């Protein structure tokens, strides 16, 4: 993969009526609902929790990351290389400029029933998980870090009963640990979930003891899964550790800000982006889990949305 940086000013010209983002089934750490307001320019929603109990202190925070970290093929580790039970069907590079988001190549992931394995410090099979994912090199949680990816669901894509499928997530190293529903938990920072017919953005607010972590999910609905089948959707987001803020764009349109520290009360040693297909608590599904096929393209990492989102900065070259 190649990575190129070109700066261009963001132009937000979409009327508020075109925005469909809505908060649902989530709460602030104190149990109240997040307060939604309109941005100063009237083009996106801003979400705030009413208390200040989740303020985060860090002496290592800097203003901006000055060195851009490119996402290229050699910088990713295919997790299935070290997993037992994973087969060649799980990942493919496809060459077809008529079907890719941009350029010639795009990526195909497939997860079937029983595709789980173990790592040096984690066992998917023992913890009721299944996955095939790529992961980026970890970075310290400082400055402003932005990611972008294009995603398309196969026409056959279906979700599991009572269990979410993660299609993109920010995980952490050296962060808090605990248990969830009786299983060991190494919670992340945020996740993009396919569940109950929708693609959701979940901010995982982590609080409580660092070794017995509690997790409060703040969920935001992005779009219907039916709208993602056979059609590319462009996602970009920024985690600003200097200003304690998160922002997200869909197809180049800014959807919302969350004015809270991205990692909640506990600062990890590092964070990293993962993408592919990850199923959790698969035993909740009745019978064999469905085969899921998902496509990815145009994956970038930088220190501003202009450096990662080609909808906002069309001078970015295609990634192959």
C-alpha positions in Angstrom: 0.0 0.0 0.0 1.1 3.6 -0.6 0.5 6.6 1.7 0.4 10.2 0.5 -0.3 13.4 2.4 -1.9 16.5 0.8 -3.6 19.2 2.9 -6.9 20.8 2.0 -9.4 22.8 4.0 -12.6 21.1 5.0 -15.7 22.5 3.5 -18.9 21.6 5.3 -21.7 22.4 2.9 -24.3 19.7 3.6 -27.5 21.0 5.2 -28.4 19.6 8.6 -31.5 18.0 7.2 -29.3 15.5 5.4 -27.8 14.1 8.6 -29.3 10.9 9.9 -27.1 10.3 12.9 -28.9 9.5 16.1 -28.0 8.4 19.6 -29.8 5.3 20.9 -29.6 2.7 23.6 -26.7 4.4 25.3 -26.0 6.6 28.3 -23.4 8.8 29.9 -21.3 7.4 32.7 -23.7 8.9 35.3 -26.7 7.1 33.7 -28.1 10.2 32.0 -28.6 10.6 28.3 -26.0 12.5 26.2 -27.1 16.0 25.4 -27.2 16.7 21.7 -26.6 20.1 20.3 -25.9 21.6 16.9 -22.4 22.7 15.9 -21.6 26.4 15.6 -21.8 26.2 11.8 -25.0 24.2 11.8 -23.7 21.2 9.9 -23.3 18.4 12.5 -24.3 17.2 15.9 -22.3 17.7 19.1 -22.8 15.3 22.1 -21.9 16.1 25.7 -22.3 14.3 28.9 -23.6 16.5 31.7 -20.9 15.7 34.4 -17.2 16.1 34.6 -16.4 12.9 36.4 -14.6 11.4 33.4 -12.0 14.1 33.1 -8.7 12.5 32.2 -5.3 13.8 33.2 -2.1 13.0 31.4 1.3 14.8 31.5 2.3 13.1 28.2 -0.3 14.8 26.0 1.1 16.9 23.1 -0.5 19.3 20.8 -0.2 17.3 17.6 1.6 14.3 16.2 4.2 15.8 13.9 5.4 12.6 12.3 2.8 10.9 10.1 2.6 7.1 10.4 1.8 5.6 7.0 -0.4 2.5 6.7 1.3 0.3 4.2 1.3 -3.4 3.5 4.5 -4.1 5.5 3.1 -2.2 8.5 0.2 -4.6 9.1 0.2 -8.0 10.8 -2.3 -10.6 9.6 -3.5 -12.0 12.9 -4.6 -15.3 11.2 -0.9 -16.1 10.6 -0.6 -17.0 14.3 -4.0 -18.4 14.8 -5.0 -22.1 14.8 -8.0 -23.1 12.9 -7.8 -20.3 10.3 -7.9 -21.3 6.6 -7.0 -19.6 3.3 -10.6 -18.6 2.7 -10.3 -15.9 5.4 -8.4 -13.3 3.4 -7.7 -12.3 -0.2 -6.4 -9.3 -2.1 -8.7 -8.8 -5.1 -7.6 -7.0 -8.3 -10.6 -5.4 -10.0 -10.7 -1.6 -10.6 -14.4 -1.9 -11.5 -15.3 -3.1 -8.0 -12.6 -1.5 -5.8 -13.4 1.8 -4.0 -10.4 3.4 -5.7 -7.4 2.1 -7.6 -7.1 -1.5 -8.5 -6.9 -3.6 -5.4 -9.2 -4.2 -2.4 -9.4 -6.7 0.4 -11.9 -9.5 1.1 -12.4 -11.1 4.5 -14.5 -14.1 5.2 -15.4 -15.6 8.6 -17.0 -19.0 9.0 -18.3 -20.9 12.0 -15.4 -22.2 14.1 -12.8 -19.6 12.8 -11.1 -18.9 16.1 -7.7 -19.3 17.5 -5.2 -18.5 20.2 -2.4 -15.9 20.5 0.4 -15.5 23.1 -1.8 -13.7 25.5 -5.4 -14.5 24.3 -7.5 -17.5 23.3 -10.5 -16.6 21.1 -12.0 -20.1 21.3 -11.8 -20.2 25.1 -13.4 -16.7 25.4 -16.4 -17.2 23.1 -14.9 -15.2 20.1 -14.3 -15.7 16.4 -12.3 -13.5 14.1 -10.0 -12.7 11.2 -8.4 -9.3 11.5 -5.4 -7.1 10.5 -3.9 -4.8 13.0 -1.7 -1.7 12.7 1.4 -0.9 14.8 0.5 0.7 18.2 1.0 4.3 18.9 1.0 6.2 22.3 -2.3 7.9 23.0 -1.1 11.5 22.5 -2.0 14.3 20.1 -4.6 13.8 17.4 -4.8 10.5 15.6 -7.1 9.9 12.6 -8.1 6.8 10.7 -10.1 6.2 7.5 -11.4 3.1 5.8 -13.9 2.1 3.1 -16.1 -0.8 3.8 -18.6 -2.8 1.7 -20.8 -5.8 2.9 -21.3 -8.8 0.7 -24.9 -9.1 -0.5 -25.2 -12.3 1.6 -24.2 -10.6 4.9 -26.3 -11.3 7.9 -25.8 -10.7 11.6 -25.9 -13.2 14.5 -28.7 -13.5 17.0 -28.1 -11.4 20.1 -24.4 -10.9 19.4 -22.5 -8.1 17.6 -20.0 -8.3 14.8 -17.2 -5.8 15.0 -16.1 -4.3 11.6 -13.3 -2.0 12.7 -12.1 -1.1 16.1 -9.5 0.8 18.2 -7.9 -1.5 20.7 -5.3 -0.7 23.4 -2.2 -2.2 25.0 -1.3 -1.8 28.6 -4.8 -0.7 29.5 -7.4 -1.8 32.1 -8.6 -5.4 32.2 -11.6 -7.2 33.7 -14.4 -9.7 32.9 -17.5 -9.5 30.9 -20.3 -12.0 31.2 -17.9 -14.4 32.9 -15.2 -14.2 30.2 -11.8 -12.4 30.4 -12.1 -8.9 28.9 -9.5 -6.7 27.3 -11.8 -3.8 26.4 -11.0 -1.4 23.5 -11.5 2.3 23.0 -14.2 2.2 20.3 -15.8 -0.3 18.0 -17.9 -0.3 14.8 -20.6 -2.9 15.3 -23.0 -4.6 12.9 -26.0 -5.7 14.9 -29.8 -5.8 14.6 -29.8 -4.4 11.0 -27.5 -1.4 11.6 -23.9 -0.3 11.6 -23.2 1.5 14.9 -20.3 3.5 16.3 -19.7 2.5 20.0 -17.6 4.5 22.3 -16.5 2.2 25.2 -16.3 4.5 28.3 -14.1 2.6 30.8 -14.4 3.4 34.5 -13.9 1.7 37.9 -10.9 -0.2 39.0 -8.1 -0.6 36.5 -8.0 -4.4 37.2 -11.8 -4.8 37.4 -12.9 -2.4 34.7 -16.5 -1.4 34.1 -17.7 -0.5 30.6 -20.4 1.8 29.6 -21.3 1.8 25.9 -22.3 5.1 24.2 -23.8 4.1 20.9 -24.5 6.1 17.8 -26.3 4.7 14.8 -24.6 5.4 11.5 -26.7 3.6 8.7 -28.6 0.5 7.8 -26.7 -2.6 6.9 -28.9 -3.0 3.8 -27.5 0.3 2.6 -23.9 -1.1 2.9 -24.5 -4.3 0.9 -22.8 -4.1 -2.5 -22.0 -0.4 -1.9 -18.9 1.2 -0.5 -19.2 3.4 2.6 -16.3 5.7 3.6 -15.6 6.1 7.4 -13.1 8.5 8.9 -12.7 9.5 12.6 -10.2 11.4 14.8 -9.3 10.8 18.4 -7.9 14.0 19.9 -6.1 13.3 23.1 -4.9 16.9 23.5 -8.5 18.3 23.5 -10.4 15.2 24.8 -12.6 14.9 21.7 -13.7 12.4 19.1 -15.2 13.2 15.7 -16.5 11.0 12.9 -17.3 11.5 9.2 -19.4 9.2 6.9 -18.8 9.6 3.1 -17.0 12.9 3.8 -19.9 14.4 5.8 -19.1 15.2 9.4 -21.6 13.5 11.6 -20.8 14.3 15.2 -18.3 15.2 17.9 -18.1 13.6 21.4 -16.5 16.0 23.8 -15.1 13.4 26.1 -11.6 11.8 26.6 -11.4 8.8 24.1 -10.0 6.3 26.7 -12.3 7.3 29.5 -10.7 7.3 33.0 -7.8 5.0 32.2 -4.9 5.9 29.9 -3.4 2.9 28.2 0.3 2.5 27.0 -0.7 2.5 23.4 -3.7 2.2 21.0 -4.0 0.6 17.6 -6.5 0.1 14.8 -7.9 -3.3 13.7 -10.2 -4.2 10.8 -11.7 -7.4 9.5 -14.4 -9.4 11.1 -14.6 -10.1 14.8 -17.5 -11.9 16.5 -18.0 -11.9 20.3 -20.1 -14.0 22.6 -20.9 -16.4 19.7 -22.5 -18.9 22.1 -25.5 -16.6 22.2 -26.3 -17.4 18.6 -28.5 -20.4 18.1 -26.9 -23.1 16.0 -23.9 -22.5 13.7 -22.8 -18.9 13.2 -23.5 -17.5 9.7 -20.7 -17.0 7.2 -19.9 -13.3 6.9 -18.0 -11.7 4.0 -16.8 -8.0 4.1 -14.6 -5.9 1.8 -12.2 -3.1 2.8 -10.2 -0.5 0.8 -8.5 2.9 1.2 -7.2 2.4 4.8 -5.1 5.3 6.1 -3.7 6.8 9.3 -2.6 10.4 9.9 -2.9 13.4 12.3 -5.8 15.2 10.6 -8.9 14.2 8.7 -7.4 15.9 5.6 -4.6 13.4 5.6 -6.9 10.3 5.6 -10.2 11.1 4.0 -10.2 11.4 0.2 -13.7 12.8 0.2 -12.4 15.8 2.1 -9.0 15.9 0.3 -9.5 14.5 -3.2 -5.7 14.9 -3.9 -5.0 11.8 -1.8 -3.9 9.1 -4.2 -5.5 5.7 -4.3 -4.0 2.9 -2.1 -3.0 -0.3 -3.8 
